[in-house]
Amino acid sequence: MPSLNKGTVTLVGAGPGDPDLLTIKGLKAIQKAHVILYDALINPVLLEHNPHADKIFVGKRRGFVKKSQAEINALIVLYASRGLDVIRLKGGDPLVFGRACEELEAAKEAGIPTAVVAGIASYSGIAAQHQIPLTKRAEHESFWVVTGHIRSGKMSDDIALAAQSTATVIVLMGMRFLPDIVNTFKQYKQGNHPVAVIQNGTTKAERSLVADLDTIVEQVDQHHIENPAILIFGLAANDPISHYKNLVQREAITL
């Protein structure tokens, strides 16, 4: 049983980037926190919802020393063990490629009560922003969400499995392996298979383009699209309302 003097640990999903996409429950949790440990993809506006909490950056950003997952786990336990309510503020949804299990396990092993507040995942929030239907009746009736690289740093083997399906395939954290991912898809799809790439989705810094397997690598290089970005493979990427898709393409070309 947890001791009475221990605080709590709550993992809160901050959504894909637009601060207005934070859930009401997430907002309430932030406002009650004593300590907020936040990632690099968090919109800093969200931290203003609680001016009194201690804010600790634990993400990866140029100019900062990256904290290891073990160090983050230790900070969570340290502050909660002092009787403080700790918020671990994470981009998107904390249970989607967010290392949530490791942080929850660390807190539970220390006898600290835990909770999770779901967030709008980056893949669904960004797709909605661009009116990209991840599923469409009688056309693409399922979707895969795959990480671009696994813990060892190698490209995920699941990408090859996903490429063989008729589903929409969303790849997160895949820009480093974009040429390899595209070559994998080319083993199973034609060169005109649609691909969308969206950087900093739902934010004012968003940049995006729609291409195909034959041209996406060249287009990304030409227009300097970089991380953080998501990749969407399949007919869905070419299916937004026509005038909106063309606007996205024109914006990307003029950047």
N, C-alpha and C positions, 0 to 999 in steps of 0.2 A: 504494500500500500504506500502511496506517496506521502511524504511528510507534509504537515500542515503549513510549514513555512516556505514551501516551494511554489513558484509561480506556474505559468503555463507557457506552452509553445504552440503557436498557431501558424501554419503555412497558408499564406494568402496569395492567390493568383491575381496579378495586377492587370491581366489582359494583354493584348498584342502591342500596345504602345499608346493609343489614344487614351488620355486620362479619363475621358467620359465613359469608357468601356469597363471601368472598375465596377464591380457589383456593389449594391447597397450593403450587403453583409460584409464585404471586404472593407468598405469605407468605415463601417462601425468598428470593425476589429482594429483598424489602424488608429482610429481616434481614441481607443481605450489602451493602447500599448504604452509600456514604459520604455521599451527598446525595439528598434526596427533595424533588422539586418537586411540590406537590400542589394539587388544585383545590378549589373551594368545596364541592362535593358529597361530598367524601371524609369518611367517618366518622372523627373524630379518634382513635378507639380504634385504628385501624390504624397510626397513627404510633407507638404505644407498643410495637409489635413490634420497634422498633429505637431504643432510647434514645440511642444514640451518634451517629446520623447527623444531619447538618445538615438541618433542615426549613425549606423556603422556600415560603410561600404565593404562588401565582401565579394564583389564581382571581378570580372576580368576587363581591364580597360588600359589603354596605352598610358604610360606614366605612373601606373600603380603596380605594386607587387601583388601578384595573384595569390590569394589565400587558398591553401589546399582544402579539400573537403573535410579532412580531419580537423583542421583549424576552425573551420566554420562550425562543425559539430561541437567542438569544445566551447566555442563562444556561446552557442545556443544553451548548452548545459550550464555554463558558468553563470550567465545572467538569470536564467530561470531558477537556478538553485538559490539565488539571493532573494527569492520571493517576487520577482518581477515578471510581468506579462510580456513575453517576447513574440514579436511578429517576424516571421521569415518571409519577406516580400519578394516574390519571384515572378518573372515574366510569364505571360500566357496563363496556362493552368499548371499548378504545381505538380500534378501527378502525370504530366506528359513531358518526358525527358528532363525532369527537373531535379533528379537525385533526391526526391522527396523521401523515399524509403530509408535511405541512409540517415537522414536527419531525424525522421520520426523514431527510428530504432535507437539512435543515440539518446534521445530524450526519454523514451520509454525505459531504457536500461537504467537511467538515472532516477526512475520513479516520477517523472514529470508528466502531468496531464498534457495531452496533445489534441489538436483539432486541425482540420483542413477546410479552407474556404475555397471552393472551386472558382476558377477564373475563366474568362473567354479565351480559348486556346488561340494561338497565333494563326494556325492554319485555317480555322473556321472564321475568325474575325477578319483576317485579310481577304479571304475568298469572298466574304459578304461585302466588303468594301468595294470590290471589283465586280460584284454581281456574277461571280464564277460559281456555277452550280456543281458542287462536289459530287452530287448524284443527280441523275435525270432519268425519268422513267423510260424504259425501253431503249436506253442508249448506254449510259454508264451507271450501273445500279449499286455500286459499292465504291469505297475508297480505302486506300492504304495511307498510313502516315508512318514514314520511315526516317530514321536518323541517317545522316550522310556518313557518319563515322562512328565506330564503336570505341569502347574503353581503351583498346590497344592502340588507337589512332588510325586503324585501317578502315577502308570503306566497308560498309555493312554488306554482308552476303544477302541480306533480305532484299536488297535493291534488285538483284537479278530475279528473285521470285516475283516481286511486284511487277517488274517489267513484262513478265509473261502474261499477266492478267489483262482483262478488259476494263479494270477499275481505273479511276482517277488516282494518280500516285502523287503524294505530297512528300517532298524530301526536305527535312529541316537540317540545318547545319551542314549543308552539302556543297557549298561554293568551292571549298578547297579541292574537292574531288569532281568538280563539274565535268571536265573532259572524260574522266573514267566512267562517271555515271551515264553520260550521253552515249559513250561507246557500248556500255552494257545494254542500254535501251535499243540501240541500233541492231543488236543481235536478234531482237524479237519484233521490232517495229520498223515501218518505213521512214525514210528521211523527212517526210512532211508531217510526221507525228507532232502535234502542237506542244509547245512548252511555254510557260509563263515564268518569269522571274521577278520577284517583288522585294525590294530592299526597303528596310525601315517602314514596313507596312502599317497603315492607319495613322501615321504621324505626318507632320508638316514636311519632314525630310524625305518622304517616300519617293522612290524612283522605281520605274517598272517598264517592262517591255514584253511583247508577245512574239515568239519566233517559232522555229521548229528544230528537230534534231540536227538537221544539216547546217543550221545557221546560228544556233543559240550561243555556242562558245565564242564565235567571232563577234556576235552582237554584244555580249556581255563585256568582252574585252574592249570593244570599240567605244562603248558608252560608260565604261568604268563602273559597272554595277558590282558592289562588294558586299561583304557581310555587314550587318546581319540581314540575311535574305532567305526567302523560301522559294522552292522550285515546285511547279505544278505541271505534271505531265499528263497528257490525255486530251480528249475532245472537250472536256470542261474548260480547258485553258483558252480555247478558241470559241467559246460559246457565250460570252457576255453580250449584253445588248450592244448592237453593232456600233452605234455612235459613241458609246462609252469606251469600247475597246479601241477604236480608232484614236480617240483622245489620248488614251494611255500611250499608244504607239508614238503619236506626234510629240508628246511631252518627253518621252525617253530620247527621241532622236534630237531634240533641240537642247538637251542638257549638255 
